[in-house]
């Protein structure tokens, strides 16, 4: 990896394991004067394949990809680091730069067969295509970076091929769960729920709707009850007819109707 200065403030620096201080003082490993840098403005640390920056003084203006940094932050190839007015970029010298137009016809990438849909926390509603191997964890190199304290740097991975999906836990500290069951490796099916720490994802196919949004359409319809008076009214008429019939029979029996009928 090398540290590139696109505006030419300093020659490119090939990075090896160790620490590199950047600032306006001659004591800094990378000295850049007259650009508003503090004596030691930022420190870049290289440990094997891991890269990180730290800001000794919170008052120093440092950003990575447009986001302010006040303490420690992991970086990787392609990240843009701005310290005061100085722009720096981490580049992988072995990566081939893409030309603007090489004359080749571009083949449109097919839609993925499966996707992950976030259904909790900051990942709610976000979708991620599953192609080949997808790693998930706290490290910025993961395909899906989940910034949660209970998530390991490389927590788990999902392998997708023509036969389906397989999930593998990468020796995480807190485990990987599928449908509430802790797993080491397991085949996945559409509809399965994956949980790491308190973050949950659903396995879906492109075009499937969000089940959490469908609930509003699945409320049971209220039953329309017939008016209470309809059934009650019929019963009242029956009772009335029975009483009248009884009264007529009693009148006839005691002879009260003889005068009328005679």
C-alpha positions as CSV (number, residue, x, y, z in Angstrom):
1,X,0.0,0.0,0.0
2,X,1.1,3.6,-0.6
3,X,0.1,7.0,0.6
4,X,-0.6,9.2,-2.4
5,X,-0.8,13.0,-2.4
6,X,-3.0,14.0,-5.4
7,X,-2.3,17.7,-5.0
8,X,1.5,17.1,-5.0
9,X,2.3,18.4,-1.4
10,X,4.6,15.4,-0.9
11,X,6.0,12.5,-2.9
12,X,4.1,9.2,-2.6
13,X,5.1,7.1,0.5
14,X,5.3,3.3,0.4
15,X,3.8,2.0,3.6
16,X,5.4,-0.8,5.7
17,X,4.5,-2.0,9.2
18,X,4.9,0.8,11.7
19,X,3.7,4.3,12.5
20,X,3.9,7.4,10.3
21,X,3.3,10.8,11.8
22,X,2.1,13.5,9.5
23,X,2.4,17.2,10.4
24,X,4.0,20.6,9.9
25,X,7.0,20.0,12.2
26,X,10.3,18.6,11.0
27,X,10.0,15.9,13.7
28,X,7.1,14.4,11.8
29,X,7.8,11.4,9.6
30,X,6.0,13.1,6.8
31,X,6.5,16.9,7.0
32,X,4.3,19.3,5.1
33,X,4.7,22.9,5.8
34,X,2.4,25.9,5.3
35,X,-0.8,23.9,5.0
36,X,-2.3,24.6,8.4
37,X,-1.1,21.3,9.9
38,X,-0.4,20.9,13.6
39,X,3.1,19.8,14.5
40,X,1.8,16.2,14.6
41,X,-1.6,16.4,13.0
42,X,-2.4,12.7,12.4
43,X,-0.7,9.3,12.8
44,X,-1.1,6.5,10.3
45,X,-0.5,3.0,11.8
46,X,0.2,-0.1,9.7
47,X,-0.1,-3.6,11.3
48,X,0.2,-6.3,8.6
49,X,-2.8,-5.8,6.4
50,X,-4.6,-3.5,8.9
51,X,-4.4,0.3,8.5
52,X,-5.7,2.9,10.9
53,X,-5.4,6.6,11.7
54,X,-5.4,8.4,15.0
55,X,-5.8,12.1,15.8
56,X,-3.6,13.2,18.8
57,X,-5.5,16.4,19.3
58,X,-9.3,16.6,18.9
59,X,-8.9,20.2,17.7
60,X,-7.1,19.0,14.6
61,X,-9.3,18.9,11.5
62,X,-9.2,15.4,10.0
63,X,-11.8,13.6,7.9
64,X,-12.0,10.2,6.1
65,X,-14.3,10.0,3.1
66,X,-15.9,13.3,4.2
67,X,-16.6,12.2,7.8
68,X,-14.8,13.9,10.7
69,X,-12.5,11.8,12.8
70,X,-11.7,12.7,16.4
71,X,-9.9,9.6,17.7
72,X,-9.0,6.3,16.0
73,X,-10.4,5.0,12.7
74,X,-9.7,2.1,10.4
75,X,-8.9,2.9,6.8
76,X,-8.5,0.8,3.6
77,X,-7.4,1.1,0.0
78,X,-9.3,3.9,-1.8
79,X,-10.1,5.9,1.3
80,X,-9.6,9.7,1.1
81,X,-7.9,11.3,4.1
82,X,-8.0,15.1,4.5
83,X,-5.9,16.7,7.2
84,X,-6.5,20.4,7.3
85,X,-5.9,21.4,3.6
86,X,-3.8,18.3,2.7
87,X,-5.5,15.5,0.7
88,X,-4.1,11.9,0.9
89,X,-5.3,8.7,-0.5
90,X,-4.4,5.1,0.3
91,X,-3.7,3.2,-2.9
92,X,-2.9,-0.4,-3.7
93,X,0.0,-0.2,-6.2
94,X,-0.8,-3.8,-7.4
95,X,-4.4,-2.9,-8.4
96,X,-4.8,-2.1,-12.1
97,X,-6.3,1.3,-12.8
98,X,-9.4,1.3,-15.0
99,X,-9.2,3.3,-18.2
100,X,-12.1,5.5,-19.1
101,X,-12.9,3.6,-22.2
102,X,-11.0,0.5,-23.4
103,X,-13.4,-0.1,-26.3
104,X,-14.9,-3.2,-24.8
105,X,-18.6,-3.8,-24.6
106,X,-19.7,-3.9,-21.0
107,X,-21.8,-6.9,-19.9
108,X,-24.6,-5.9,-17.6
109,X,-24.4,-7.7,-14.3
110,X,-27.4,-10.0,-13.8
111,X,-29.6,-9.5,-10.8
112,X,-28.6,-11.5,-7.8
113,X,-30.6,-14.6,-7.0
114,X,-30.7,-13.8,-3.3
115,X,-30.5,-10.6,-1.2
116,X,-30.2,-9.8,2.5
117,X,-32.7,-7.2,3.9
118,X,-32.0,-5.5,7.1
119,X,-35.0,-5.6,9.5
120,X,-33.6,-3.9,12.6
121,X,-31.6,-1.0,13.9
122,X,-29.7,1.2,11.5
123,X,-29.9,-1.5,8.8
124,X,-33.7,-1.5,8.6
125,X,-34.9,-1.5,5.0
126,X,-31.4,-1.8,3.5
127,X,-30.7,-4.5,1.0
128,X,-27.5,-6.3,0.1
129,X,-27.0,-8.6,-3.0
130,X,-25.5,-12.0,-2.3
131,X,-23.0,-13.0,-4.9
132,X,-20.1,-15.3,-4.4
133,X,-18.8,-14.9,-0.9
134,X,-20.2,-12.1,1.3
135,X,-18.4,-11.3,4.6
136,X,-20.2,-9.5,7.4
137,X,-18.5,-7.9,10.4
138,X,-17.2,-4.8,12.1
139,X,-14.0,-4.5,10.0
140,X,-14.3,-2.0,7.1
141,X,-12.9,-4.6,4.7
142,X,-16.1,-6.7,5.1
143,X,-18.6,-6.5,2.3
144,X,-21.3,-5.6,4.8
145,X,-19.8,-3.5,7.6
146,X,-21.9,-3.8,10.8
147,X,-20.6,-1.2,13.4
148,X,-21.9,-2.8,16.6
149,X,-19.9,-3.6,19.8
150,X,-21.2,-7.2,19.9
151,X,-20.1,-7.9,16.3
152,X,-16.7,-9.4,15.6
153,X,-14.3,-7.9,13.1
154,X,-15.0,-10.7,10.7
155,X,-18.2,-12.2,12.1
156,X,-19.6,-14.5,9.5
157,X,-19.9,-15.1,5.7
158,X,-22.5,-16.3,3.3
159,X,-21.5,-18.3,0.2
160,X,-23.8,-18.1,-2.8
161,X,-23.7,-20.4,-5.8
162,X,-26.0,-22.0,-8.3
163,X,-27.2,-24.6,-5.7
164,X,-28.1,-22.0,-3.0
165,X,-26.7,-20.3,0.1
166,X,-24.5,-21.5,3.0
167,X,-23.8,-19.4,6.1
168,X,-20.6,-19.9,8.1
169,X,-19.7,-18.4,11.5
170,X,-16.1,-17.1,11.4
171,X,-15.3,-18.0,15.1
172,X,-17.1,-14.9,16.2
173,X,-17.2,-14.1,20.0
174,X,-21.0,-13.9,20.3
175,X,-22.1,-16.4,17.6
176,X,-24.3,-16.4,14.6
177,X,-28.0,-17.3,14.8
178,X,-30.4,-18.5,12.1
179,X,-34.1,-18.5,13.1
180,X,-33.0,-18.2,16.7
181,X,-30.7,-21.2,16.7
182,X,-26.9,-20.7,17.0
183,X,-25.1,-22.2,14.0
184,X,-21.6,-22.9,12.8
185,X,-22.4,-23.7,9.2
186,X,-25.8,-24.2,7.7
187,X,-27.7,-24.0,4.4
188,X,-30.1,-21.0,4.1
189,X,-33.5,-20.8,2.7
190,X,-35.6,-17.8,1.5
191,X,-37.3,-16.4,4.6
192,X,-34.7,-17.4,7.1
193,X,-33.8,-14.8,9.7
194,X,-30.1,-14.2,10.5
195,X,-29.1,-12.5,13.7
196,X,-25.7,-11.2,14.9
197,X,-25.6,-9.4,18.2
198,X,-29.0,-7.5,18.0
199,X,-28.9,-6.9,14.2
200,X,-31.3,-9.0,12.1
201,X,-31.5,-9.7,8.4
202,X,-33.9,-11.7,6.3
203,X,-32.9,-13.9,3.3
204,X,-35.1,-12.8,0.3
205,X,-35.2,-12.8,-3.4
206,X,-35.1,-9.6,-5.5
207,X,-38.6,-8.1,-5.7
208,X,-39.9,-9.5,-2.5
209,X,-41.7,-6.9,-0.4
210,X,-40.7,-6.0,3.1
211,X,-42.8,-8.2,5.4
212,X,-42.7,-5.6,8.1
213,X,-44.4,-3.2,5.8
214,X,-47.0,-5.7,4.7
215,X,-48.5,-6.0,8.1
216,X,-50.7,-3.0,7.5
217,X,-52.3,-4.8,4.6
218,X,-53.0,-7.9,6.6
219,X,-55.2,-6.5,9.4
220,X,-58.3,-8.7,9.9
221,X,-61.4,-7.2,8.5
222,X,-64.0,-6.2,11.0
223,X,-67.1,-8.3,10.9
224,X,-70.2,-6.5,10.0
225,X,-72.9,-7.6,12.5
226,X,-76.5,-7.4,11.6
227,X,-78.5,-4.7,13.5
228,X,-79.3,-6.0,16.9
229,X,-82.9,-4.8,16.5
230,X,-83.6,-7.2,13.5
231,X,-83.2,-10.4,15.5
232,X,-84.7,-8.9,18.6
233,X,-87.7,-7.5,16.7
234,X,-88.7,-10.9,15.3
235,X,-88.6,-12.5,18.7
236,X,-90.8,-9.7,20.2
237,X,-93.4,-10.3,17.4
238,X,-93.5,-14.1,18.2
239,X,-93.9,-13.5,21.9
240,X,-96.7,-11.0,21.2
241,X,-98.6,-13.5,18.9
242,X,-98.3,-16.2,21.5
243,X,-99.7,-13.9,24.3
244,X,-102.6,-12.8,22.0
245,X,-103.4,-16.4,21.1
246,X,-103.5,-17.4,24.7
247,X,-105.8,-14.5,25.6
248,X,-108.2,-15.4,22.8
249,X,-108.3,-19.0,23.9
250,X,-109.0,-18.0,27.5
251,X,-111.8,-15.7,26.5
252,X,-113.5,-18.4,24.5
253,X,-113.1,-20.9,27.3
254,X,-114.8,-18.7,29.9
255,X,-117.6,-17.7,27.5
256,X,-116.6,-14.1,27.0
257,X,-116.9,-14.5,23.3
258,X,-120.4,-16.0,23.3
259,X,-122.1,-12.7,23.0
260,X,-119.9,-11.6,20.2
261,X,-120.2,-14.9,18.3
262,X,-123.9,-15.4,19.1
